[in-house]
């Protein structure tokens, strides 16, 4: 399949061999629950919510272990951080329930949680100090660059394997490339590719901290590292051209104007007079205003990460599920996730916050629905709202969907932003 070819292009078999043959000859296979236990051990996180203040106090002492400059840290290879993790849905039916959705396939929101945990563990593996059982670094997800799927359905009764490694390193940030495969007829076939960006901070998660440089060892690895650089530049370009900073392009202005002309109500009382105020909905269309859903989440301690903030994977799962419900009610049939891209983690979410989620259909084309989910925290004491994340999901519906139509200038900007994300995703897949 196209996805298999893409994986092979990104990670040629030679490289897979060199990554998997570490010092022991084969990688240590963890399962998903061990990933989370390992993370707690590395950070020294408390298992009791009541002890979390004490655990954070103990982390302060790790400040002395931080590098003063990147050059003080030993360089690492890609294979040093390579991990393989099994999610034994086939061989351990008791864990299946947690991953099952109503359509008898795997809940994609759970996969997002697993990718997030694995990405963090891969980065801790890259930055591990031999003599130190606890890491002085707080490694957090800064961005989900992209997740592209090449399978519509993930089966709930077949084992899943995740593989991944650090693929690019800056001074204080790391790109992690992960792949997910599922066992069918005795062999693993590709399901998705994911690229996350993680940042390293000091033990109290207040300031950036240096991470080990990455040394590519072969032409294939050079290529992967170069792709990491290009990904960074692409993100900067995309951000610079943001509609919040720059006016739409000439082509985009024409699109908005055409939509506007298309929605003018020409059935006015006077011949030849058309009011700018009177608008009508074209056939087989839905106003943007009528294509949204909202949700609220109380952030309980159960959903905390190793730093006692709300776990990024949990936020992704909640946003995805609201996005899916929005696509489902909009398209009137079961939607399938095609791609997740450009999830920015702008602000951590504290335990006890009220999390407000708002999902909007912002662009449609044939069977595709582009959804933007905006999340913000509401502080009941100060009555302030702060944006924490913006998520972009591309779904494909079983049937062709109505066109979504913006009515205001603000909605037109959301529409164009959705179109940009959709176009970028289509180029990738």
Secondary structure, DSSP 8 states (H G I E B T S, - for coil): -HHHHHHHHHS-HHHHHHHH--TTSS--EEEHHHHHHHHHHHHT--SSGGGHHHHHHHHHGGGGGS-SSGGGS--B-GGGS-EEEEE-TTT-GGGHHHHB-TTSBB-HHHHHHHHHHHHHHHHHHHT--TT-SS-S-EEEEEEEEEEEES-S--BTTS-EEEEEEEEEE-SSEEEEEEEEEEEETTEEEEEEEEEEEEEEE-TTS-SB-----B---SHHHHHHHHHHHHHHHHHHHHHHT-TTTS---HHHHHHHHHHHHHTB----SSTT---SS-B---TTEEEGGGSEEEEEEE--GGGB-TTSBB-HHHHHHHHHHHHHHHHHHHHSS-EEEEEEEEEEE-S--BTT-EEEEEEEEEEEETTEEEEEEEEEEEETTTTEEEEEEEEEEEEEESS---EEE--SHHHHHHHHHHHHHHHHHHHH-
